[in-house]
Amino acid sequence: MEYSLGMIETKGLTAAIESADAMTKTAEVHLLGYELSTGGYVCVKIIGEVAAVKAAVETAANRSAQIGELISVHVIPRPHIEIYSIVHATTKPASTKGEKTDIKILEELSVTELRKIARNTDGIEIKGREISKSNKDKLIKEIKKVM
């Protein structure tokens, strides 16, 4: 499955929660979590199939604009695999379900893609040749440690 990344940024937590609710009710998407910024800005992040993410973000933008201040929305269809490490590093999980979703995504990736993530993620204990020689299970285990 090709994943798409959707983000909606609002001013205020209430609008962000409304956005998350709207997105998860609109389409088959997974809530990755949220990121808090200064000034009361909150960015909610989702993943799913491209069409589902587009529909979810559009609905959430309309709903959050009605109750708060909508700052921005963006959908990245099929982001490069290395983007995942940036998104995950800055995201506070929505719940333990979000963590399970992250693991599910990792399990669907190839060993080559997992090695790229391991090389570009801070805090991974294995380095260099050890990453090159690691199998899928070991790579997922190491990435999970820093999630």
C-alpha positions in Angstrom: 0.0 0.0 0.0 1.3 3.5 -0.9 0.8 5.8 2.0 0.0 9.5 1.8 0.7 12.0 4.6 -2.0 14.6 5.5 -1.4 17.5 7.9 -3.8 20.2 9.2 -2.6 23.0 11.4 -5.0 25.0 13.6 -4.7 27.6 16.2 -5.9 26.1 19.4 -6.4 22.5 20.7 -10.2 22.5 20.3 -10.0 23.0 16.5 -7.2 20.4 16.3 -9.3 17.8 18.2 -12.3 18.6 16.0 -10.0 18.2 12.9 -8.8 14.8 14.1 -12.3 13.6 14.8 -13.5 14.8 11.4 -10.6 13.1 9.6 -10.9 9.7 11.3 -14.7 9.7 10.7 -14.5 10.8 7.1 -12.2 8.2 5.6 -10.1 5.1 6.3 -7.1 7.0 7.7 -4.8 6.4 10.6 -4.1 9.2 13.1 -0.4 9.5 13.7 -0.6 12.1 16.3 -0.1 15.8 16.7 2.6 18.4 17.1 2.4 21.5 19.3 4.1 24.7 18.3 4.5 28.1 20.0 1.6 30.5 19.8 -1.0 27.8 20.3 -0.6 26.1 16.9 -1.3 22.4 16.7 -0.6 20.2 13.6 -2.5 17.0 13.4 -1.0 14.3 11.1 -2.7 11.3 9.4 -1.7 8.7 6.9 -3.7 6.5 4.5 -4.4 6.0 0.8 -4.1 9.2 -1.2 -7.8 9.7 -1.9 -8.8 8.9 1.7 -6.3 11.4 3.1 -7.4 14.2 0.6 -11.0 13.7 1.6 -10.3 13.6 5.3 -8.1 16.7 5.2 -10.7 18.6 3.2 -13.5 17.7 5.6 -11.3 18.6 8.6 -10.4 22.0 7.1 -14.1 22.9 6.8 -14.9 21.7 10.3 -12.0 23.3 12.1 -12.5 26.6 10.3 -16.1 26.7 11.7 -15.0 26.5 15.3 -11.4 27.9 15.3 -8.7 29.3 13.2 -7.4 27.2 10.3 -3.8 27.9 9.6 -2.9 25.5 6.8 -3.6 22.1 5.3 -1.3 19.9 3.2 -1.3 16.4 1.6 1.9 14.7 0.4 1.0 11.8 -1.8 3.5 8.9 -1.4 6.2 10.9 0.5 9.7 9.7 0.3 10.5 7.1 2.8 13.0 9.3 4.7 10.3 11.8 5.4 8.8 9.2 7.8 11.7 9.7 10.3 11.1 13.5 10.4 7.4 13.1 10.8 7.7 10.6 13.6 10.5 12.5 15.4 8.3 15.6 15.8 4.9 13.8 16.4 3.4 13.0 19.8 1.4 9.8 19.4 -2.3 10.0 19.4 -2.5 6.8 21.5 -1.1 3.4 21.8 -3.1 2.6 18.6 -0.9 5.1 16.8 2.1 3.2 17.9 0.6 0.0 16.5 -0.1 1.8 13.3 3.6 2.9 13.1 4.7 -0.7 13.6 2.3 -1.9 10.9 3.8 0.6 8.5 7.3 -0.5 9.4 6.4 -4.1 8.8 5.2 -3.3 5.3 8.4 -1.6 4.3 11.3 -3.4 2.6 14.6 -4.1 4.4 16.2 -1.4 2.2 13.7 1.2 3.2 14.1 0.2 6.9 17.8 0.6 6.6 17.4 4.1 5.2 15.2 5.0 8.1 17.7 3.6 10.6 20.5 5.6 9.1 18.5 8.8 9.2 17.0 8.5 12.7 18.7 9.8 15.7 19.1 7.5 18.7 19.4 4.2 16.8 22.0 2.2 18.6 23.2 0.2 15.7 25.5 1.9 13.2 27.2 1.5 9.8 27.8 -2.1 8.7 25.6 -3.4 11.5 22.6 -1.6 9.9 23.7 -3.1 6.5 23.7 -6.6 7.9 20.5 -6.3 10.0 17.4 -8.2 9.1 13.9 -6.7 9.0 13.0 -7.8 12.6 16.1 -6.3 14.1 15.7 -3.0 12.2 12.1 -2.7 13.3 13.1 -3.5 16.9 15.8 -0.7 16.8 13.5 1.8 15.2 10.7 1.0 17.7 13.1 1.8 20.6 13.4 5.4 19.5 9.7 5.9 18.7 
